[in-house]
């Protein structure tokens, strides 16, 4: 039979391990540094925006906080920008956007905890054929 003292030691040890492993979790940045250029009428444009962190996260979400993507491109919550660019040459230009990545390293019965967010500015240049 396990004694109360042994249970207490196990619980305290687990608590210390959890605290030590989580306290150093850091949201280190957003990658990549730049996004690929696009071409009018391009099929299957794809770029992936992701986060760098020092620990396993419990949740992450990427959102567009300012700017506009070229017509027919979308950004989803996983950081993927994809779509088939419009064939109209009026879309030629430089599109400036700002994305926000929120990363949470913990969770409770009430939702995510220990959440951090960063923003990053990007440009997508759409060129003619």
C-alpha positions in Angstrom: 0.0 0.0 0.0 1.4 3.4 -1.0 1.8 5.7 1.9 0.5 9.3 1.9 4.0 10.6 2.2 5.1 8.8 -1.0 2.0 10.1 -2.9 2.9 13.6 -1.8 6.5 13.2 -3.0 5.2 12.0 -6.4 2.8 14.9 -6.7 5.4 17.5 -5.8 7.9 16.0 -8.2 5.4 16.0 -11.1 4.5 19.6 -10.3 8.2 20.7 -10.3 8.7 18.9 -13.6 5.7 20.6 -15.2 6.7 24.0 -13.9 10.3 23.6 -15.0 9.4 22.4 -18.4 6.9 25.2 -19.1 8.6 28.2 -17.7 11.1 28.3 -20.5 8.6 28.1 -23.3 9.1 31.1 -25.5 7.4 32.2 -28.7 10.6 33.0 -30.7 9.2 34.4 -33.9 7.3 34.1 -37.2 8.7 32.5 -40.3 9.6 32.8 -43.2 11.3 36.1 -43.5 9.7 36.8 -46.9 6.8 35.4 -49.0 7.2 34.2 -52.6 6.3 36.5 -55.5 3.3 35.6 -57.6 2.3 36.0 -61.3 -0.9 37.1 -62.8 -3.0 34.0 -63.5 -0.7 31.7 -61.5 -2.4 28.5 -60.5 -1.7 26.9 -57.1 0.1 29.8 -55.3 1.2 28.5 -51.9 3.1 30.0 -48.9 3.2 28.8 -45.3 3.6 31.2 -42.4 4.5 29.5 -39.2 5.8 30.1 -35.7 9.0 29.2 -33.9 8.7 28.2 -30.3 10.9 26.4 -27.8 8.2 24.1 -26.5 5.2 22.1 -27.7 2.2 24.3 -28.0 -1.4 23.4 -27.2 -2.9 25.7 -29.8 -1.8 28.3 -32.5 -3.7 30.5 -34.9 -2.6 32.8 -37.6 -4.8 35.8 -38.7 -4.6 38.7 -41.1 -4.7 41.9 -39.1 -4.1 44.5 -41.8 -3.7 44.8 -45.5 -5.2 42.9 -48.4 -4.1 39.7 -50.2 -4.1 39.6 -54.0 -7.5 38.6 -55.4 -8.4 34.9 -54.9 -5.7 34.2 -52.3 -6.7 33.4 -48.8 -5.0 33.0 -45.4 -6.3 30.3 -43.1 -5.8 29.8 -39.4 -2.9 27.4 -39.9 -0.9 30.1 -41.8 -1.4 28.8 -45.3 -1.8 31.3 -48.1 -3.1 29.6 -51.2 -5.2 30.0 -54.2 -5.3 30.7 -58.0 -4.5 34.3 -58.8 -6.8 36.3 -60.9 -6.0 36.6 -64.6 -6.7 40.3 -64.7 -3.5 42.4 -65.1 -5.1 45.0 -62.7 -3.8 42.9 -59.8 -0.1 43.6 -60.7 1.5 45.3 -57.7 2.8 45.0 -54.2 0.5 43.8 -51.5 1.5 44.6 -47.9 0.0 42.6 -45.1 0.4 42.1 -41.4 -0.2 38.8 -39.8 -0.6 37.9 -36.1 0.3 34.5 -34.7 -1.1 33.5 -31.3 0.6 30.5 -29.6 -0.7 29.0 -26.4 1.5 26.6 -24.4 -1.0 25.4 -21.9 -4.7 24.6 -21.5 -7.2 24.2 -18.8 -10.8 23.2 -18.6 -11.7 26.8 -19.5 -9.5 27.2 -22.5 -5.9 28.0 -23.5 -3.4 29.4 -21.1 0.1 31.0 -21.3 -0.7 32.6 -24.7 1.6 34.9 -26.5 1.3 36.7 -29.9 3.5 38.4 -32.3 2.9 40.2 -35.6 5.0 40.4 -38.7 4.8 42.4 -41.9 5.0 40.8 -45.3 4.8 41.8 -49.0 3.6 39.8 -51.9 4.6 41.1 -55.3 2.4 40.1 -58.2 4.1 40.4 -61.5 2.8 40.2 -65.1 3.4 37.2 -67.3 
